[in-house]
């Protein structure tokens, strides 16, 4: 069974639906494993903080642990440049296989590390090395996976196909939260601190092996194959004649992504620690609330990706960004009302993440050409997530601690959403973020 899509006017590429679905599975599951591995670190932060960064001040230990969480995000742009260029030159398939192998090995090693009590200062140093490996490898994952999925999709379903990339990342958060919650329920606090926390990291090994197998079986995308053929025959324009994107174009693209990274990393990744430190909520309840948020976000992303296939990426993203600006403070206010208020607030937050996350992968893909798409998407996303995503758990925890008012954390998501709204307002409707435009070679 096959379908056709076009890349440039007068050019048709034949798409095999079965191969498209395999690319969808391999890309989304890879993102799931990648973000499970990031999430399990964030969810376990309150537990591993005193094990690797002992301090008389519990908040200081947690902030040190979150600094390492942020470090991996800051290294993502480096990984994006390295693996993005490799993906655009060698291919989506082989580089994505390499990335998932490196990420899974680094995460598994964290589960095997001795603590500060056993080897002293060497423990946090080894943890830092593992986080560096995670950050560099994760930098190229998003661009490669999004390129694989969107380039394999029928033209009228790129929003839906691309959304599954972020569904994978969101469900990775859910899986990480689910594992953390299950361990917290089944094990005592002493058992969790002694050996239970390691289980979440060690699970990365079997999951990584499964995804590696799937990625080795997937086919290269038709768009990349055509670019390779045209490059070999000399039909592809040289970089000097290709028409470079202006800096304002790239900055606008970066600005649009800010809202997703800020909202996702505050309401999912950083929320368990925020609720436990600001409102003394139990880890079990805070983990559960973050899990609900991720589940709602994952379920709604394909829906809003499909909506963007019909009305365009920009209207959906603009609606979501403005909604985050309006609702940020009320949502944080509801968190102080206890478990019930928090549940309602984080369900709404999950929907908002779905609105801004569903169309985002297709939006990013359509902003870059096939010959530099993986690099463009990887670097843009990595810069945004490094500046506004990896720092989010640290910033909201610090704001609440420094001001003594947990509601002050709302201004972070509100401000980030405002940046994206402004960026979207500067994009003309005729630019390439619209669903009717075709992917360029």
C-alpha positions, 0 to 999 in steps of 0.5 A, a space after each residue: 500500500 502506498 501514498 504520494 506526497 510532494 516535496 517541491 512543485 512538480 515532484 512526487 515522492 511515493 510513500 509506503 504506508 507500512 514503512 511510514 507506520 514503522 517510522 512512526 513507531 521507531 521515532 515515537 518510542 525512541 523519544 519515549 525512552 529518551 524522555 523516560 530517562 530524563 524524567 526518572 532523574 527528575 522524579 528521583 531528584 528528592 531521593 538521590 539529592 542527599 545521596 550524591 550531594 549531602 548537605 545540612 540544607 535539604 533545599 540546597 541538595 535538591 537544587 544541586 541535583 537540579 543543576 545537573 538536570 539543567 546541565 544535560 539540557 545545556 549540553 543539548 545544543 552541542 549534541 544537536 550540532 554534532 548529531 544533527 549534521 550527522 543525521 543530515 549527511 549520513 541518514 536518519 536511521 543510523 544516527 538515531 540508532 547510535 543516539 538511543 544506544 548512547 543514551 541508554 548506556 548513560 542512564 543505566 550507568 547512573 543506576 550502577 553508580 556508588 553514592 557519596 558515602 561510598 566514594 566521596 566526591 567522585 560520586 557526583 563527578 561520575 553522575 555529572 559525566 553520565 548526565 553529560 552523555 545523556 545531554 549530548 546524545 539527547 541533543 540530536 534525538 528530537 531533530 532526527 526523530 521528527 525528521 524521520 516521522 514527518 518526512 515519512 508522513 502523507 502531506 495531509 497528516 504531517 501534524 498527526 504524525 509529527 505530534 507522536 514525536 511529542 506524544 513519545 516524550 510526554 509518555 516518557 514523562 508518564 512512564 518515568 512518573 509511573 515507575 517512580 510512583 510505583 516504587 514509592 508505593 511498594 518500597 519503604 523510604 529506607 529501601 528507596 534511599 538504599 537501592 530502590 531508586 536504582 531500579 528506575 535507571 536500570 530499566 533503561 537497558 531493556 527499553 533501549 535494546 527494544 528501540 535500537 532493534 526497531 530503529 535498525 529495521 526502519 527504512 530511510 525517508 523518501 525525502 532524504 533518499 531524494 536529496 542524496 540522489 540529487 546531491 550525487 547527480 549534482 541537481 541539488 543547489 549548492 549551499 551558497 545558492 540555497 538561500 539561507 534563513 535570516 537570523 530573524 527567521 531562526 529567532 522567531 522559530 526559537 521563540 515559538 518553541 519556548 512555551 512548550 518547553 516551559 510548560 512541559 518541564 514545569 507542570 510535568 518534570 518539576 511539579 513533583 518536587 515543587 509540590 513536595 517542597 512548597 506544599 509538603 505534599 507526599 511524593 506519592 500524590 505529587 507523582 500521581 498528579 504529574 502522571 495525570 498531567 502527562 497522560 492528558 497531554 499525550 492523549 490530546 496531542 494527536 487531536 491538536 496535531 490533526 486540527 493543525 492539519 486542517 486549519 494550520 499550525 499557527 492558529 493552534 499554537 497561538 491559541 495555546 500560547 495565549 491560553 497559557 498566559 491567561 491561565 498560568 496564575 489561576 492554575 498555580 493558585 489552584 495548586 495551593 488548594 490541596 490534592 483536589 485543586 491540584 488535580 483539576 489544575 494539572 488536568 487543565 495544564 495537560 490539555 494546554 501542553 497538548 495544544 502547544 505540543 501537538 502541532 509543534 513538530 510539524 511546525 518545526 519540520 516545515 521551517 527547514 529544508 530536508 538537507 538541513 532539517 535534522 540540524 535545524 530542528 535539533 538546534 532550535 529545539 535544543 536551544 529552547 529546551 536548554 534555556 527555558 526547559 532544563 532550567 524550569 524545575 530549578 527556577 520554579 523551586 528557587 522562586 518559591 523558596 526565595 520569595 516564600 510565595 509558591 504562586 510566584 512560580 506562575 510568572 515563569 510559565 506566563 512569561 515564556 508563553 508571552 514570548 511564544 505568542 509574540 513570536 507567532 504574531 510576527 509570522 505571516 500566514 503565508 510562511 511555511 508554518 501552514 499545513 498546506 505548504 510542502 516540505 522542501 528538499 
